[in-house]
Amino acid sequence: MSSSIAGPEVISLGCRLNLAESETIRALLGSEDVVVVNSCAVTNEAVRQTRQAIRRARRARPGAQVVVTGCAAQIDPESFGKMPEVDRVIGNAEKLTPATWASGEAALVQDIMAVRQTAPHLAASFSAHARAFVEVQNGCDHRCTFCTIPYGRGNSRSVPAGAVVERVQALVAAGHREVVLTGVDLTSYGPDLPGAPTLGMLAERILAHSAVERLRLSSLDGIEIDDRLFTLLTEEARVMPHVHLSLQAGDDMILKRMKRRHSRAQSVDLAERLRTARPDIAIGADLIAGFPTEDEAMFANTLALIDDCDIVHAHIFPYSPRDGTPAARMPQVAPGVAKARAAALRERAAGRRAAWLDSLVGTNQSILVERPGDRGHAGSFAEVLLPPTEVGTIANVKIERVQDGKLIGAAA
């Protein structure tokens, strides 16, 4: 059955940066009858889901133009261009420029490694979301052995601090109470800019020159959290008590084979220092199960990391080989074993999370109310259900109980 939807539609897969960029795309489309699939390529599963979204879009909107962009399209434009459902393929740099959407070219994908700037056009409004996402950095200069994202996003590049502050000021003026800073490798912000500012310096400038009430940071590389940023995360009330770390593994040999820059001990030490300095801070992490050469002892080290770092927001993925990456040429762990290990990590993380949620019962929390108005997130990013309240409000609630993995709150 075809949909009655007309006009532009943007389907966003993957990271928060993609979500922010989808808002830019939506603003550039005008009233065109087009469906844009903003794709992800972080895993083989993400690419598969991208293809599924494209096929669903064509079935639902047979008369609309279907355009695929994002990392999967950037890395493999030819295969997406051959899909019968696809009318146009657009690269990651091109998707943010007005000229692209005024053009009718079937394929617009340049060499992403040649791109030297980011965020040439930022969305003016995030009216559909209670929180706003602001891109401050794009690309990555590191080459983790399992990752294709640098080939979808290019080298690291930063948005000048003045432009970021102006964007945050505009979003606050439009009514947004919380702003999330996003990037591909967020903690690498700044060395390409005059004066080589750091992410901590950028956050300080935002707080000094805007009235934003809640500032949240997306995924951080723990090895790049300097003293300035650590102080903001642990002492600044307007910076949310929620740190999501790109850990990936808890075994030193696996970390070396991943070409990560931190050790297990450094991860545990950072988590302990964060919790000591700010006891209400919630720690999240990305973890990969079944990386090539991982044996049972190595996996046990990653499993134990969930408890050792008190990880309560876990993003867990079974390893999947990506063509062209060094890890794909290493001795592989059987897919069934990787899936079983991922399930074990999820079970351990669920237990840790359940204990954390129980510990919040009886506390008072400030909740940013989101769609549809009866749910939202605390500063720690715990999801809370509450009585119907105007979207965008920051509600003070008392947590009464845990139900189905969510906190239930009532007016404090």
N, C-alpha and C positions, 0 to 999 in steps of 0.2 A: 504493500500500500504506500502510495506517495504521500509526502508530508505537505501540509498547507503553508509551511513556513516560506516566506519570501524575503528577499533581501540578504544581507551578508550574515554569515555564521562562521565563527572561528572555533575550531576544536583543538584544545591544547593538551598535549601529552608531555609527561616528564616533569622537569624541574620548575622551581619557582621563577627562574629567569625566563623560561618559555612562557609562563603565565603572564609575566610583566610585558613581554614582547607581543603577546597576543592582543593585549589592550592597545598597543601602538598600531598593530595591523588593523584592528577593528575600527580605529579612528580614521585610518587611511582609505577604507573601502567605500565609504559613502553609502549609497543605496543599491550597490550592485547585487545581482542575484548570483552569489558566489559562496561556496563553502571552502574555507581554508583549513587544511589539516596541518597544524604546527607540530612536527614530528619529533620523536626522541630516538636516540641510537645508543643509549647507555648499555643495553644488553640486547641479545638476540630476541628476547621476549618483547622488548620495547619496539623493535622493528616489526615484529609480527603483529603487535597491537596497532601499530601505525597502518599496516596494510588492511587490517580488519576495519579500522575507522574509515579508511578511504572507501572501501566497498560498501560499508553501511551508509556513508554519505551519498554515494551514487544511487543506492536503492531508495533512500528517503527523499532525495531531491533530484530526480532524473533530468529536470530541465535546467538545473543550476550548473555553473562552471565549477569544477572541482580542481583546487590548487593544492599542491603539497609543498611545504617548505620545512624549515627546521633542520636538525642535525642529520637525520636519516637521509633527507633529500640532498643535503650538502655533500655527504660522504658518498652516496651512490645515486646520483641523479639519473643515470641511464636506466637503471632497473625500474625506478618509479615512473620515468617518462614512458616506459613501455607498457605500464598497466593500462588496460582499456578504459578504466574509470577516470583516469587523470587527464586533465586538459592542459595544465601548466605545472612546471617545476621551477621553484624559485629558491635561491640560496639564502644562507643566513644573513649575509650582509645586505643583499638586495631587498629582503622582505621588509626592511624598516624605512625605505625611501619612497616618497610619493611617485617618483617617475616610474618605478617598477609597476605599480598598480594602474598607472595610466597607459602602460605599454601592453601590447597584445602578444608579445613574444612567448613562444611555447616553453622556452628554457632560458633562464637567466641565472647562471651559477658561475661566479668568478672564483679565482684561487683565493681561498680564505686566508692562506698564510701571507698574502700580500696586503691584507687589510691592516691599517694602522690606527684607526679610530673606532670608537664604539658609541652607541646610543646617539646617532645623529638626529633622531627624532623621538621624543619621549611622549607617551600618552598624557593628555591633559587631565584625564579623569578616570577613576576606577569606580564608577557609580554602582556597579553590580557587586562590589565587595566592600565589607566593612573596613578591611585593612588594605593599604596600598603598597605595591611593590615597586621599588625604584632600582633600576639597573645602575650599578656604579662601576662594574668591571665586567670584562668579557674575555674569553680565551684562556689558554693555559700554556705556560712555558715548561711544565714538567711532562715527563713521558713515562707514566706508570705503565708497566708492561702489559696490563690487561685492558687498557683504555683507548678508545678511538675518539674521544670527545675533542682533543686538540685538532683533529682533522675535520671536525664539524664546526668548531668555533674559532680556530686560528690561534695565534699567539696572544699572550696576555696584554691587555690594554685597558686603560682606566679613563673614567669620565672626570673632567676637571671638577674640583670641589665646589667652585662657585656655581656651576650648572646643577650639581646635585642639591645644594642648599636651596637654590631657586625653585627646583622641582618640589622639594619637601615643603617649602613655604606655600606653594600653590596648592598642594594636596591638603595641607592643614586648613588653608583658607576655604577649600571646597568641603570641609567637614570631616575629613578623615582623622581619626584619633590615634591610629597606629600606622607606622610605616616600617616596612621590612626592606633592608638593604640586601640586594641579591647580586650574584655574579657566578661565573663558572669556577673561579678560584679566588674567592672573595678576599682572603687574607693576603693575596699578592697585590692588592690595590696599591698604586701610587708610584713605583720606581720609574715609570715611563713619563711622569709629569714633572714640570719644573719644581725644584725643591724637594722632590722625592717624598711626598707626604705618605703617611701610613694610614691604614684603616682606622686605627685609634684616633689619629689626628682628624680624619674626616668626620668620625662620629662626634668628636668634641665640637667641631665647627657646626655641625647640624644642631646639636643641643644648645649651643650658644646663640645661634642666629635663627632659630625657629621655635615655635610654641608646640611642637609635636609632644604629645603626652606619653606615647609608648613607642620606643624604638627597638626593633628586633633585628637580629642578624641571622642570615641563613647560614648554610654549612661552612664551618671553619676548619682550616688545617691547623691542628693544635701546635705543631712545631713553629708556626708563624705568629702565635699569640704572644706579643711582646708585653712588657710591663705596663705600658700605657693602655693597651686594649684590655689586659687583665684587670686593671683597676676600674675601668668603665664597667666591665661585665660583673664585677663583684661589689662595687660601691655606688654606682649611679642608679638611683631609683627609677629613672625614666628608661633605662636600658633593661629589657625584660630578663628575668632570671631563667634563661633557657639557652643552652649552648648545644649545638649539634656539631659533633666532631667527625671528620673524615678519618676514621681509624682503619677500617678495612680488614684488619686481622689482629690477633693477639699473640702471634708467635714471631720471634725475631727472624728466623730463617725465611719464613713466608714473606714477611715485610721486606726483607732484602730482595727476594725474588720478584716481588711486586714493584721494586724500585721506589718504595716509600722512604721518607726521610726521617722517620721517627722510630724509636724502639718501643717495646712493650712497657718497659719501666717508665719511659717518658710519658706515655699515655696515662698510666696509673697515677703517677706523681701529679700530672696536671689535674686530673679529676679530683684527687684528694685536696689539692690546693684550692680549687674552685669551691668545693663543698665546705671546706673549713672557713673560707673567707665569706661565703654567702650560703648559709645552710639551706635556704629554700630553693637553691638553683636546681634545675632539672637538666640532666645530661642525656643527650641523644647521640646516636652513632650509626654510621653505615658499616656493615660487616658483610664480608663475602665468605661463603662456605664452599669448600671443595676446590680451592685454588690448586692449579697443577703442582704436583709433588707433595701435597698435604697428606701427612699420615695421621694416625689416630692421636698420637701425642701432640702433634702440632695443632690439630683441631681442638684437643682438650684445653690448650692454652687460650684459644679464642673463646671457647665456651666459658672458661673461668673469667675472662675479661669482663663479661656482662656484670658479674658480681663485684669484681675488683674495682670497676669504674662506676658502679651503681647506675647502669644504663637503663633508663626508663622509657626512652623513645628510641626504639631500635628499627632501623631499616635494613632488612636482611635479604640477601640475594644468593641463590646458588650460582656458582661461577658458570659462565658460558663463554666459549672461545669466540673471539672476534677476529675475523680475517685480517691478516696484515700485522697483528700485534705479536710481540715476542712471546707472550704467555701462551699463545695458540700453538707454538712450536715446542713447548715444554711437555714432559710426560703428564698425561691427563688423568684426573681422577674420574672414575666411572660416573656418568650422570646420575644414576640411581643413588650412589653414595653421596654425591654432592647435595641432592635433594633431601636425603635423610638427615644429613648434617644441618642443612638449613632449617629443617623442621625442628631439630633439637635446639638450635639457637633460638628459634621463635618461642619454643616452649619455655626455655629458661628466661627469656626476655619478658614473656607474658607473666611469669611468676613474680619477677622483680617489679614489673609495672603494677601488678595487682596489690602488692604490699605497699607500694608508694601511694597509690590511690587511697587505700585504706587509711594511711597516715594523714591524709588531708581532711578526713571526716571531722567535723567540728571546727574547722578553721574558717576564717573569713577570707574571701577572694574577690579581686576586682576582675570582672569578666567583660571582655569586648563582645557585645551582642552581634551575632551574625545572622544571615538568612537561615530560616524564615522568621527569626525573631524570638525563638525559644531555646536557643543554644548559642554557645560561644566558647572562647578559650580564656583561661587564666593566663597570668604572666608567664607561668611555667609551661604553657601550652597544653595543660590538661583540659580535655573537653568537658564542658559543664552544660547540663540541661537546666533550664530555669523558667519561671513563669513568663508568658509572652511580654516582651519588652521591645521598644523601638530599636530597629536595627541601627547600629553605629553608636549606641549608648554604651558607656562603661558603667556596669551595674555592680554594686557591692552586694555580695550574697554570702550566706553561711552554708557550708557544705553539710548536707544532712545524711547522705548515704551514697553508696556505690551501687549502680544498677547497670548490668550488661556492659561493664567496662567503661562506664561514663559516670561522672559525678553528678549528683542531683543537688541543686541549690535552691534556697528560698531567700527572700529579701532579708538582709541583715538587720 
